[in-house]
Amino acid sequence: MDFFKEVYRLAKQISRGKVATYGQIAGLISTPRAARLVGFALRRSPNDVPWQRVINSKGMISIENLHCPKELQAKLLKNEGVEVFKRDGNYFVNLKAYQWQPK
């Protein structure tokens, strides 16, 4: 199994207007402790992968990438209909309302 390809395959399945967590993706690949590696994979993802739909388990946008700042991720999610709110300089999504549930 190619871990990165599995991350990309799953990220492409996340519906527009929904989000998943890094840990959720890792768990679906049967590597529940690899949440950080999911983030690493998404940082290097091809253009057709909706990386913006993956956030941390607290519902927070936790991206640390100078080329794609958290403000960009928040904007992309808002454009998809996800309600994003700002608190203490961070951006959050209500996971109860927007978390993707795979079939």
N, C-alpha and C positions, 0 to 999 in steps of 0.2 A: 504494500500500500504506500502510495506517495502522499504523505501528510498534507503538504501544501495543496495538491490537487483536490484532496478531499475537503479541505477548508473552502476552496474556491467553489466546488460543486455545491456544498451546503449553503454558502453565502448567496449563491445565485438562486436558491430556492426560497429565500426569505421574501415574502410578499412585499410589494410596495406599500408603504404606510405602516410597516411593522419593523420591529427590531429583535435581535437575538443578542445573547451575551457571549463573551469570549468563552466562558466556562460551559455554556450550553453547547456551543459548537464543538468544543473539545470533548465533551461527554458523548455527543452523537457519533464521534469518531472513535469512541471507546478509549479515549485518553483523557480522563477527567482532570488530571493535574497539569494539563498542557495549555491552559488558558493564555499564558504569556506567549507561547509559541503560535497560537492562533493569531494574536496581534502582530507578531513578527511576520507571519505569512501574509496577512492582509496588507501590511506595509509595502510588500513587494508584489502585490496582486496585479494581474493584467487589467486593462481598462474596462473590460466587460464585467468585472466583479463589483457588486454594490457594497464596497467596504464600509460605507457610511452607516449601514444598517446593523453594525455590530458594535455594542457598547459594553460597559462593565456591569458586574452583577448588582451594583447599587443603582443602576439606571443612569449612570453618569457617563458623559462623553469624556474619555480619559486618554484620548490620542495625544501622543507626544511626537509630533512630526512637523518640522519647520515648513515643509512644503505643503502640508495639508493641516492647518491649525484647527483647533476644536471649533472655532467660529464657522469655518467652512463646513465641517461635519454637521453642525447644528442647522446651518442654512439648507444644506442638501436634504436633511430629514424634514425640515419645515416645508420644503417644496414638495415633499411626498405626502404631506398631510399629517405628519407626526407632530404632536404638540411638544415643544421643547421649552423648558423654562430655565431661567438663570437664577442661581443662588450662590452667594459668596464667591463670585467669579467663575463658577463652574456651570456647565449646562447639564440638565437632567431630562429624562423621559420617564413617564409613569409606566413601569413595566407591567402593572396589572392591566392597563388599558391597551398597550401597544406590543407586548411580547408575542413573538411569532411562536406558533405551536405547529411543529411538523406533523404531517399526516402519517 
